[in-house]
């Protein structure tokens, strides 16, 4: 009996691969959000990641008395996974955007798995260098905000 792959035409094989990739993306997103929901957000806005053994406290804070570019992301994800988007945004704006993006990616990937829709191609066509620059600028802005908040600019 021939293998299933030989019974499918090229378009069908591509659809199967797309659904498998979407399933991996959906599971990865779900896993990330599940871990975030399991974590207890740190009231200080940093350090939630230390609940994930063997991760240590942030070396940037220890040595430079300044948060790193991703400080507060885990705490922000934990707040977002608990449904507290405002707290998530106040803790780390980029973390909130990434958490919402992760949730959206889960639902889009699940939709692709269930329907075989090629909707991912819309997102692929939107991925341009300007998007990378915008995301980089948002990350730098969020880091500046986190430094300001860490130094007492806002109670996080």
C-alpha positions as CSV (number, residue, x, y, z in Angstrom):
1,X,0.0,0.0,0.0
2,X,1.5,3.4,-0.9
3,X,2.3,6.0,1.7
4,X,-0.3,8.6,2.4
5,X,2.0,11.3,1.1
6,X,2.0,9.8,-2.3
7,X,-1.8,9.8,-2.4
8,X,-1.9,13.5,-1.8
9,X,-1.2,16.1,-4.5
10,X,1.3,18.9,-3.8
11,X,-1.4,21.3,-2.7
12,X,-2.8,18.8,-0.3
13,X,0.6,18.1,1.1
14,X,1.2,21.8,1.6
15,X,-2.2,22.1,3.5
16,X,-1.2,19.2,5.8
17,X,2.2,20.8,6.5
18,X,0.5,24.2,7.1
19,X,-1.9,22.6,9.6
20,X,0.9,20.8,11.4
21,X,2.9,24.0,11.7
22,X,-0.2,25.8,12.9
23,X,-0.7,23.0,15.5
24,X,2.9,23.5,16.8
25,X,2.4,27.3,17.0
26,X,-1.0,26.8,18.8
27,X,0.5,24.4,21.3
28,X,3.6,26.7,21.9
29,X,1.3,29.7,22.4
30,X,-1.0,27.8,24.7
31,X,2.0,26.4,26.7
32,X,3.5,29.9,27.1
33,X,0.2,31.4,28.3
34,X,-0.6,28.4,30.6
35,X,2.8,28.9,32.3
36,X,2.1,32.6,32.6
37,X,-1.3,31.9,34.1
38,X,0.3,29.5,36.6
39,X,2.8,32.1,37.8
40,X,2.1,34.6,40.6
41,X,2.9,38.1,39.3
42,X,5.5,39.9,41.4
43,X,4.1,43.0,43.1
44,X,7.4,44.8,42.3
45,X,6.9,44.4,38.5
46,X,10.1,42.3,38.1
47,X,11.3,38.9,39.3
48,X,8.3,36.7,38.4
49,X,10.6,34.7,36.2
50,X,12.5,33.4,39.3
51,X,9.5,31.1,40.0
52,X,10.8,29.2,36.9
53,X,13.7,27.2,38.4
54,X,16.6,27.5,37.9
55,X,16.3,31.1,36.7
56,X,18.0,33.7,38.9
57,X,17.3,37.3,39.7
58,X,18.0,39.9,36.9
59,X,21.8,40.6,36.8
60,X,21.2,44.0,35.2
61,X,19.3,45.1,38.3
62,X,22.0,43.6,40.6
63,X,25.0,45.2,38.9
64,X,23.7,48.3,37.1
65,X,20.7,49.1,39.3
66,X,18.7,49.3,36.1
67,X,16.2,46.9,34.5
68,X,17.2,45.0,31.3
69,X,15.2,45.5,28.1
70,X,13.0,42.6,28.9
71,X,12.6,43.2,32.7
72,X,9.0,42.8,33.7
73,X,8.0,40.7,30.6
74,X,7.2,37.6,32.6
75,X,5.3,39.6,35.2
76,X,3.4,41.3,32.4
77,X,2.6,38.0,30.7
78,X,1.4,36.6,34.1
79,X,-1.0,39.6,34.6
80,X,-2.3,39.3,31.0
81,X,-2.9,35.6,31.3
82,X,-4.9,36.3,34.5
83,X,-7.0,38.8,32.4
84,X,-5.5,41.9,34.0
85,X,-4.5,43.8,30.8
86,X,-4.2,47.2,32.4
87,X,-1.8,45.9,35.1
88,X,0.0,44.0,32.4
89,X,0.5,47.2,30.4
90,X,1.5,49.3,33.4
91,X,4.1,46.6,34.4
92,X,5.7,46.3,30.9
93,X,3.9,47.7,27.9
94,X,5.8,45.6,25.4
95,X,5.1,42.5,27.5
96,X,1.4,43.3,27.3
97,X,1.5,43.6,23.5
98,X,3.4,40.4,23.2
99,X,1.0,38.5,25.5
100,X,-2.0,39.8,23.5
101,X,-0.1,38.9,20.3
102,X,0.6,35.4,21.7
103,X,-3.1,34.9,22.5
104,X,-4.1,36.1,19.0
105,X,-1.5,33.8,17.5
106,X,-3.0,30.9,19.4
107,X,-6.5,31.6,18.1
108,X,-5.4,32.1,14.5
109,X,-3.3,29.0,14.6
110,X,-6.2,27.0,16.1
111,X,-8.4,28.3,13.3
112,X,-5.9,27.2,10.7
113,X,-5.7,23.7,12.3
114,X,-9.5,23.3,12.3
115,X,-10.3,24.8,8.9
116,X,-7.1,24.6,6.8
117,X,-7.5,28.3,6.1
118,X,-4.5,30.0,4.5
119,X,-5.1,33.1,6.6
120,X,-1.5,33.0,7.8
121,X,-0.5,34.3,4.3
122,X,-2.1,37.7,5.2
123,X,0.2,38.0,8.2
124,X,3.2,36.8,6.2
125,X,2.5,39.6,3.6
126,X,2.4,42.2,6.3
127,X,5.8,41.3,7.7
128,X,8.1,44.0,6.3
129,X,11.3,45.6,7.5
130,X,9.3,48.6,8.8
131,X,7.4,46.3,11.1
132,X,10.7,45.1,12.6
133,X,11.7,48.7,13.1
134,X,8.4,49.6,14.7
135,X,8.7,46.6,17.1
136,X,12.3,47.6,17.9
137,X,11.2,51.2,18.7
138,X,8.3,49.9,20.8
139,X,10.8,47.6,22.7
140,X,13.2,50.6,23.3
141,X,10.3,52.8,24.4
142,X,9.0,50.1,26.8
143,X,12.5,49.7,28.2
144,X,12.8,53.5,28.8
145,X,9.4,53.4,30.5
146,X,10.5,50.4,32.7
147,X,13.7,52.3,33.7
148,X,11.6,55.3,34.6
149,X,9.1,53.2,36.6
150,X,11.9,51.3,38.3
151,X,13.6,54.5,39.4
152,X,10.4,55.6,41.0
153,X,8.5,57.3,38.2
154,X,5.5,55.2,38.9
155,X,4.5,52.6,41.4
156,X,4.4,49.3,39.6
